Amino acid sequence: MTTGTLDSIPITVGREEDGHWWADVASMPGVMVYGQSREEAIGAVRALALRVAADCLDHGEQVPEPLARIFSIA
């Protein structure tokens, strides 16, 4: 299994007309957040992606890509 890091997750970032930033992980539907700054949005979307992965583990579901490459699950 190829491993990665949280920093290796592809994140798309943009800015709204009102100045708010958004970030999402396109490969994980629903993993999208807004922030006051670019850095805040990126940090928040990484945290949300980890929460989604933890929820999958808690429910015995497969961890979505690209997070499955980060965790070594036996």
ChimeraX commands (.cxc) that place a marker at each C-alpha (Angstrom):
marker #1 position 0.00,0.00,0.00 radius 0.5
marker #1 position 1.28,3.45,-0.90 radius 0.5
marker #1 position 1.36,5.74,2.10 radius 0.5
marker #1 position 1.05,9.50,2.21 radius 0.5
marker #1 position 0.65,12.33,4.63 radius 0.5
marker #1 position -2.19,14.66,5.45 radius 0.5
marker #1 position -0.36,17.30,3.42 radius 0.5
marker #1 position -0.54,15.04,0.34 radius 0.5
marker #1 position -4.35,15.14,0.18 radius 0.5
marker #1 position -5.39,17.17,-2.89 radius 0.5
marker #1 position -7.32,20.22,-1.71 radius 0.5
marker #1 position -9.01,22.77,-3.94 radius 0.5
marker #1 position -9.11,26.31,-2.57 radius 0.5
marker #1 position -11.02,29.36,-3.76 radius 0.5
marker #1 position -12.21,32.75,-2.66 radius 0.5
marker #1 position -15.77,34.07,-2.73 radius 0.5
marker #1 position -16.66,37.59,-3.82 radius 0.5
marker #1 position -17.31,38.52,-0.18 radius 0.5
marker #1 position -13.72,37.62,0.73 radius 0.5
marker #1 position -14.40,34.29,2.46 radius 0.5
marker #1 position -12.21,31.37,1.48 radius 0.5
marker #1 position -13.45,27.83,0.79 radius 0.5
marker #1 position -11.57,24.57,0.59 radius 0.5
marker #1 position -12.71,21.10,-0.40 radius 0.5
marker #1 position -11.44,17.61,-0.98 radius 0.5
marker #1 position -13.04,16.75,-4.33 radius 0.5
marker #1 position -12.52,13.01,-3.87 radius 0.5
marker #1 position -14.57,13.12,-0.64 radius 0.5
marker #1 position -18.09,14.43,-1.35 radius 0.5
marker #1 position -19.33,16.76,1.36 radius 0.5
marker #1 position -15.86,17.57,2.69 radius 0.5
marker #1 position -15.96,21.33,2.09 radius 0.5
marker #1 position -15.57,24.26,4.47 radius 0.5
marker #1 position -15.39,28.05,4.56 radius 0.5
marker #1 position -12.88,30.13,6.47 radius 0.5
marker #1 position -11.88,33.73,7.08 radius 0.5
marker #1 position -8.43,33.05,5.58 radius 0.5
marker #1 position -6.93,30.59,3.13 radius 0.5
marker #1 position -4.99,28.89,5.92 radius 0.5
marker #1 position -8.08,28.60,8.12 radius 0.5
marker #1 position -10.07,26.97,5.31 radius 0.5
marker #1 position -7.28,24.49,4.54 radius 0.5
marker #1 position -6.83,23.55,8.20 radius 0.5
marker #1 position -10.56,23.12,8.67 radius 0.5
marker #1 position -11.00,20.93,5.58 radius 0.5
marker #1 position -8.12,18.69,6.68 radius 0.5
marker #1 position -9.74,18.34,10.12 radius 0.5
marker #1 position -13.11,17.52,8.53 radius 0.5
marker #1 position -11.51,14.90,6.28 radius 0.5
marker #1 position -9.99,13.24,9.36 radius 0.5
marker #1 position -13.35,13.29,11.15 radius 0.5
marker #1 position -14.98,11.62,8.14 radius 0.5
marker #1 position -12.27,8.95,8.14 radius 0.5
marker #1 position -12.68,8.39,11.89 radius 0.5
marker #1 position -16.44,8.07,11.47 radius 0.5
marker #1 position -15.91,5.45,8.76 radius 0.5
marker #1 position -13.61,3.48,11.05 radius 0.5
marker #1 position -16.10,3.72,13.92 radius 0.5
marker #1 position -18.81,2.25,11.71 radius 0.5
marker #1 position -16.69,-0.44,10.07 radius 0.5
marker #1 position -16.82,1.29,6.69 radius 0.5
marker #1 position -14.00,1.70,4.20 radius 0.5
marker #1 position -11.95,4.87,4.67 radius 0.5
marker #1 position -12.32,7.00,1.54 radius 0.5
marker #1 position -9.42,7.81,-0.73 radius 0.5
marker #1 position -7.12,9.63,-0.37 radius 0.5
marker #1 position -7.11,9.08,3.41 radius 0.5
marker #1 position -6.90,5.31,3.02 radius 0.5
marker #1 position -3.32,5.82,1.80 radius 0.5
marker #1 position -2.43,7.64,5.02 radius 0.5
marker #1 position -3.73,5.09,7.51 radius 0.5
marker #1 position -2.28,1.60,7.79 radius 0.5
marker #1 position -5.34,-0.35,8.84 radius 0.5
marker #1 position -4.96,-4.04,9.63 radius 0.5
marker link #1:1,2 radius 0.2
marker link #1:2,3 radius 0.2
marker link #1:3,4 radius 0.2
marker link #1:4,5 radius 0.2
marker link #1:5,6 radius 0.2
marker link #1:6,7 radius 0.2
marker link #1:7,8 radius 0.2
marker link #1:8,9 radius 0.2
marker link #1:9,10 radius 0.2
marker link #1:10,11 radius 0.2
marker link #1:11,12 radius 0.2
marker link #1:12,13 radius 0.2
marker link #1:13,14 radius 0.2
marker link #1:14,15 radius 0.2
marker link #1:15,16 radius 0.2
marker link #1:16,17 radius 0.2
marker link #1:17,18 radius 0.2
marker link #1:18,19 radius 0.2
marker link #1:19,20 radius 0.2
marker link #1:20,21 radius 0.2
marker link #1:21,22 radius 0.2
marker link #1:22,23 radius 0.2
marker link #1:23,24 radius 0.2
marker link #1:24,25 radius 0.2
marker link #1:25,26 radius 0.2
marker link #1:26,27 radius 0.2
marker link #1:27,28 radius 0.2
marker link #1:28,29 radius 0.2
marker link #1:29,30 radius 0.2
marker link #1:30,31 radius 0.2
marker link #1:31,32 radius 0.2
marker link #1:32,33 radius 0.2
marker link #1:33,34 radius 0.2
marker link #1:34,35 radius 0.2
marker link #1:35,36 radius 0.2
marker link #1:36,37 radius 0.2
marker link #1:37,38 radius 0.2
marker link #1:38,39 radius 0.2
marker link #1:39,40 radius 0.2
marker link #1:40,41 radius 0.2
marker link #1:41,42 radius 0.2
marker link #1:42,43 radius 0.2
marker link #1:43,44 radius 0.2
marker link #1:44,45 radius 0.2
marker link #1:45,46 radius 0.2
marker link #1:46,47 radius 0.2
marker link #1:47,48 radius 0.2
marker link #1:48,49 radius 0.2
marker link #1:49,50 radius 0.2
marker link #1:50,51 radius 0.2
marker link #1:51,52 radius 0.2
marker link #1:52,53 radius 0.2
marker link #1:53,54 radius 0.2
marker link #1:54,55 radius 0.2
marker link #1:55,56 radius 0.2
marker link #1:56,57 radius 0.2
marker link #1:57,58 radius 0.2
marker link #1:58,59 radius 0.2
marker link #1:59,60 radius 0.2
marker link #1:60,61 radius 0.2
marker link #1:61,62 radius 0.2
marker link #1:62,63 radius 0.2
marker link #1:63,64 radius 0.2
marker link #1:64,65 radius 0.2
marker link #1:65,66 radius 0.2
marker link #1:66,67 radius 0.2
marker link #1:67,68 radius 0.2
marker link #1:68,69 radius 0.2
marker link #1:69,70 radius 0.2
marker link #1:70,71 radius 0.2
marker link #1:71,72 radius 0.2
marker link #1:72,73 radius 0.2
marker link #1:73,74 radius 0.2
view
